[in-house]
Amino acid sequence: MDLPVDEWKSYVFQKWSLLPKSIQDTIATADALRDIFLHSSSLLQPEDEMFLNNLSRGYFVGKDPNAPPFYREEGNKKFQKKDYVGATVLYSKGISHSRPHTVDISLCYANRSAALFYLDQYEMCLKDITRAQMHGYPERLQPKVMLRKTECLVTLGRLQEAGQTIRDLESNFAAKPTLAAAQFQILQRNLCRLKRKVQEKGNLTETYTTTVTKTFEDMDLREENEQISSASSSVSLCIDPLKGRYLIATKDILPGELLVKEDAFVSVLNPGEMPPGLHHGLENKWDTRITNGDLYCHRCLKHTLATVPCDGCSYAKYCSNECMQQAWDLYHQIECSLGGLLLTLGIFCHIALRSTLLARFEDASKVIRKLYSEISNKDMCSPESENLVQILNYDLGEEGERHGKTVKIPVPGCDINGKYENNYNAVFNLLAHTENHSPEYKFLCALSVSALCRQLEAADSKKPETAAPPALYSELNIWGVAMLKHMLQLQCNAQAITTIQETALSGSKENNVCNSRQIRLATGIFPVVSLLNHSCSPNTSVSFSSTVATIRASQQIGKGQEILHCYGPHYSRMGVADRQQKLRSQYFFDCGCPACQKEKHRAVARPRWEAFCCNQCGALLQGGDILSCGSMSCTESVSRDHLTSQLQDLQQQVGIAQELLRSGKLEQAVQLLLECRHDAESFLSAEHSMVGEIEDSLAQTYAALGDWQKSATHLQKSLRVVEVRHGPSSVEVGHELFKLAQLFFNGFAIPEALNTVERAEKVLMVHYGPCNDEIQELQKMKSCLLNSPPIPLGPSL
């Protein structure tokens, strides 16, 4: 996904292994990125390109004229089963393969408008009706979409437009009475019904409720930082010879305070599970599965059910014509013909290309040419001019107080005035760690970029001169070196852009309880976020809205304290040895944060969420290969291997129960999960993560059965395990509290629901701010509970 597909990686690594040692040494010892790129590029042979092109052709990213009827028919099947979301996605796939101004695209847009109508997405439905008509929707079918349009307008309260649409329909009937008598009567009845609805709505006063707007607007940065764009005035940029650039607090910071709000300089959507159709079968060629690329805009990452495709390929899809045009102007006019190749070479190579394409719109060519002409590559290169910035270093005085002193040090990435901004100069100066990457990895990146440059050159030769940006094509070697640098940078500086994906916990549509999980949506570069150093126990929380990253304080941060972010290995999810190995292999450093120091310098027992307990007395077991009971009055001992094997068997049984739940066999799932819980109590601590997983699965099953009381009881037990593992103020606890609030709400347990809503709101507000979807939903629940409580719909809690 990040790196090229396995077939290309294996091919390149084999090619590397067959190179003479002298050539391997030349590439391995080269200091300058230019030398690595040029040496590798000279080794790229026609047969290598042919192999790569064959892999790329496995991805079907062009327009296939036979695909729209297939997807339309598959969408119709979903529609008939009332799976309107599935139908919408399949109609969108048909649209993406259709050429503009064809019957295929107009029919797919019209069918998608029907699915959107049943999903209550009236604005999007209206847009699709307009698109269908714009692309030549057949005249004989026009009355059907016009009636749907009128229904939408009436529902939205746009009565004047609805009335005009009805009059237009009546005029069309009178002018062209081509419909059969039966069809005409049905349409006349529908028109009469809609006219009555317009009349009834018109007689109402202004009690019509418009679309609910967000109660709170998210806080922008209170005071923009004069030194760092996209950062608050509460932080300052520092530099240290050992740890490089970092941020510190210039004042005491409270939990929840917004510290950074930065739009990605560049981002690329994670395509999700999109295996190449190497077998060239219909089931691979015309994939009916739903991926990220079907649900999110490829430019702004906004979630949408009504994508607008690129006119030239079937892969790139957008939330609007505006986003499509912006993407085309900035980069997609170059990328459009390279879709299969970019999917084959991976997200890192795609971001490297897109970064250099965006650099064309800044005065960046001088910086890139300087990189090409460097004799040796130094990551901590000074800026082009002596950019001196005020750096506040804190020293401890005799009384232990912090005293600031100002020193002038050049900071890479800053402009001539000493300001660090979200621009190509800042991206260019992110560390590539060239000396730390293995020679094989550098060769893979360089050969992949070389192959991409060859394809760019070939694409340029097929275009008229006016269509090719000369700043890129005329200097492909220079820009290729820049792309190689970006590809090497990304291992340490790529930021996973995540979103919260909600799935129904309950089988009842009327009382949907959502189970949320974080998924990786895209990968981006955030120059300001990249300034934050790592801690396994960070003092900040990061969240995303489309392409915008927000960093908030997750706890109180004192003046002069460093602002720290977790790069992935968190103390609550990974042991110290695993964390250190992960950080060393990916980020090239040993972590010395307090959490690691605490675990390193004393014998730390396994955390409670991994602990075994005594079968006789229930006390925690202690020891190495042989575990003994921690109780003085108990002499029980047992092999760790035996308990580990017992845990694996339990995990397998829980997996079977979860599959029963997914397939709707609820009673069987409950029975098996209760047996698993009984087994777990005999050898696992009450806070073991497997115990929490069993309780959560029981909560899901009882929610699907509509038994809110039992569901809430089991979820509360799962919540205790999450609190022990992640802490009572963690974002994980916030999500669990949100689920619990939904259960209490559905069970009409008003005091418990209100109490849980307030707890969830307090935790989630710190991590996300007021505009988070879950917080908005909590506020609606609170308003409903206080003002007009719902009727009990399940067993009382």
HELIX and SHEET records of a PDB file:
HELIX    1   1 ASP A    6  LEU A   18  1                                  13    
HELIX    2   2 LYS A   21  THR A   29  1                                   9    
HELIX    3   3 LEU A   33  SER A   42  1                                  10    
HELIX    4   4 PRO A   46  SER A   56  1                                  11    
HELIX    5   5 ALA A   67  GLN A   80  1                                  14    
HELIX    6   6 TYR A   84  HIS A   97  1                                  14    
HELIX    7   7 VAL A  103  TYR A  118  1                                  16    
HELIX    8   8 TYR A  122  MET A  134  1                                  13    
HELIX    9   9 GLU A  139  LEU A  141  5                                   3    
HELIX   10  10 GLN A  142  THR A  155  1                                  14    
HELIX   11  11 LEU A  159  ALA A  175  1                                  17    
HELIX   12  12 ALA A  181  ASN A  203  1                                  23    
HELIX   13  13 LEU A  282  LYS A  285  1                                   4    
HELIX   14  14 ASN A  292  LEU A  295  1                                   4    
HELIX   15  15 ASN A  321  ALA A  327  1                                   7    
HELIX   16  16 TRP A  328  HIS A  332  3                                   5    
HELIX   17  17 GLN A  333  GLU A  335  1                                   3    
HELIX   18  18 CYS A  336  LEU A  338  5                                   3    
HELIX   19  19 GLY A  339  LEU A  345  1                                   7    
HELIX   20  20 ILE A  347  ALA A  359  1                                  13    
HELIX   21  21 SER A  365  SER A  373  1                                   9    
HELIX   22  22 TYR A  424  PHE A  428  1                                   5    
HELIX   23  23 PRO A  439  SER A  461  1                                  23    
HELIX   24  24 GLU A  465  ALA A  467  5                                   3    
HELIX   25  25 PRO A  470  TYR A  473  1                                   4    
HELIX   26  26 LEU A  476  ASN A  493  1                                  18    
HELIX   27  27 LYS A  509  ASN A  511  5                                   3    
HELIX   28  28 VAL A  529  LEU A  531  5                                   3    
HELIX   29  29 VAL A  576  TYR A  587  1                                  12    
HELIX   30  30 PRO A  594  LYS A  600  1                                   7    
HELIX   31  31 ARG A  608  GLU A  610  5                                   3    
HELIX   32  32 ARG A  640  ARG A  662  1                                  23    
HELIX   33  33 LEU A  666  GLU A  681  1                                  16    
HELIX   34  34 SER A  689  ALA A  704  1                                  16    
HELIX   35  35 TRP A  708  HIS A  726  1                                  19    
HELIX   36  36 VAL A  731  ASN A  746  1                                  16    
HELIX   37  37 ILE A  750  TYR A  768  1                                  19    
HELIX   38  38 ASP A  773  ASN A  787  1                                  15    
SHEET    1   A 2 VAL A 235  ASP A 240  0                                        
SHEET    2   A 2 GLY A 244  ALA A 249 -1                                        
SHEET    1   B 3 LEU A 258  ASP A 263  0                                        
SHEET    2   B 3 VAL A 548  ALA A 553 -1                                        
SHEET    3   B 3 THR A 540  SER A 545 -1                                        
SHEET    1   C 3 VAL A 266  LEU A 269  0                                        
SHEET    2   C 3 CYS A 514  ILE A 525 -1                                        
SHEET    3   C 3 GLN A 495  ALA A 504 -1                                        
SHEET    1   D 2 VAL A 308  PRO A 309  0                                        
SHEET    2   D 2 LYS A 317  TYR A 318 -1                                        
SHEET    1   E 2 LEU A 388  LEU A 396  0                                        
SHEET    2   E 2 ARG A 402  PRO A 410 -1                                        
SHEET    1   F 2 ASN A 533  HIS A 534  0                                        
SHEET    2   F 2 LEU A 564  HIS A 565  1                                        
SHEET    1   G 3 LEU A 621  GLY A 623  0                                        
SHEET    2   G 3 ILE A 626  CYS A 629 -1                                        
SHEET    3   G 3 SER A 637  SER A 639 -1                                        
END                                                                             
